[in-house]
């Protein structure tokens, strides 16, 4: 029995003494997840006079591979950060009332994955080989107020996003530093951020 333990001790040492590394976002990736503070209210007004208020929920961060199972999951502990805004008006058909962004980082050497679920309008940037093809579409934007956002991106149904059943959104515009700027409904109604 003593010999068996001596033979197995290197393997036991490897499985029990490996430290896993929590993955952290780069400063550029962190900007996407740091737009809103919990409880912050963001107001929108439409081109037809309607209004909507979105309320930021507390940001959530989850690390995967908590048990440091490096043989199956590797030495990294991937990070999933969720930014969510609840909407006073349901534009998503009941099941998708919130506007959310998930920033998912699996490795320090790979860029973070972005997943948008904006009231049922889905867009994601995947780093998984063979995963969904999604590209952030640069879309400089000027709001109805005249304020300009040259670094905004568009998430558009049919171009780089799909919509889930019940969603009324056909497009949304997001700036990494300012968050959700505008969203457009299939009816032609456009909601702009009120600053």
HUHUSUL-V776162 format. One record per residue. RES is the residue in one small letter. SS is DSSP state (h for helix, s for strand, l for the rest). D_LAST is the distance of its C-alpha to the last C-alpha in Angstrom with 1 decimal. Layout:
RES,SS,D_LAST
RES,SS,D_LAST
This chain:
x,l,73.3
x,h,72.8
x,h,73.0
x,h,70.4
x,h,68.0
x,h,68.7
x,h,68.0
x,h,64.8
x,h,63.4
x,h,61.8
x,h,59.9
x,h,59.0
x,h,57.8
x,h,55.6
x,h,54.0
x,h,53.4
x,l,52.6
x,l,49.8
x,l,46.5
x,l,43.4
x,s,40.4
x,s,36.9
x,l,34.7
x,l,31.6
x,l,28.6
x,l,28.4
x,h,25.6
x,h,24.1
x,h,24.4
x,h,23.1
x,h,19.7
x,h,19.3
x,h,20.2
x,l,18.2
x,l,14.6
x,l,14.2
x,l,16.0
x,l,18.1
x,l,16.7
x,l,13.0
x,s,11.1
x,s,8.5
x,s,7.7
x,s,8.7
x,s,10.3
x,s,13.4
x,l,15.3
x,l,17.7
x,l,15.7
x,l,15.7
x,s,13.1
x,s,13.2
x,s,12.3
x,s,13.2
x,s,14.8
x,s,15.8
x,l,19.6
x,l,21.5
x,l,22.1
x,s,25.7
x,s,28.2
x,s,31.6
x,s,34.5
x,l,37.2
x,l,40.9
x,l,41.0
x,l,44.8
x,l,45.0
x,l,47.1
x,h,47.4
x,h,50.3
x,h,48.2
x,h,44.6
x,l,45.0
x,l,44.2
x,s,40.4
x,s,38.2
x,l,35.3
x,s,31.8
x,s,29.5
x,s,25.9
x,s,23.8
x,s,20.0
x,s,19.3
x,s,16.7
x,s,18.3
x,s,17.2
x,l,17.8
x,l,18.9
x,l,21.8
x,l,21.4
x,l,24.0
x,l,27.2
x,l,27.5
x,l,28.5
x,l,25.2
x,l,22.4
x,l,20.4
x,s,18.5
x,s,20.2
x,s,21.1
x,s,24.5
x,s,25.4
x,s,29.2
x,s,31.4
x,l,35.2
x,l,36.6
x,l,35.9
x,l,37.1
x,l,35.1
x,l,31.4
x,l,29.3
x,s,29.0
x,s,25.6
x,s,25.6
x,s,22.7
x,s,23.2
x,s,20.2
x,l,21.5
x,l,24.8
x,s,23.9
x,s,25.8
x,s,25.7
x,s,27.3
x,s,28.6
x,l,32.1
x,l,34.4
x,l,37.2
x,l,40.0
x,l,40.3
x,l,37.0
x,l,34.3
x,l,33.4
x,l,29.7
x,l,28.0
x,l,24.4
x,s,23.8
x,s,21.9
x,l,19.5
x,l,17.5
x,s,14.5
x,s,12.6
x,l,9.8
x,l,10.5
x,l,8.0
x,l,10.5
x,l,8.9
x,s,11.8
x,s,12.8
x,l,16.5
x,l,17.3
x,s,16.0
x,s,18.7
x,s,19.7
x,s,21.5
x,s,23.4
x,s,26.2
x,l,29.5
x,l,28.4
x,l,27.5
x,s,26.9
x,s,28.7
x,s,27.7
x,l,29.5
x,l,31.2
x,l,28.9
x,l,25.7
x,l,23.9
x,s,21.7
x,s,22.9
x,s,20.3
x,s,17.2
x,s,15.4
x,s,14.9
x,s,14.3
x,l,16.5
x,l,14.3
x,l,10.8
x,s,12.3
x,s,11.9
x,s,9.9
x,s,11.9
x,s,15.1
x,s,17.8
x,s,20.6
x,l,24.2
x,l,24.2
x,l,21.9
x,l,18.9
x,s,15.7
x,s,12.5
x,s,9.3
x,s,6.2
x,l,3.8
x,l,0.0
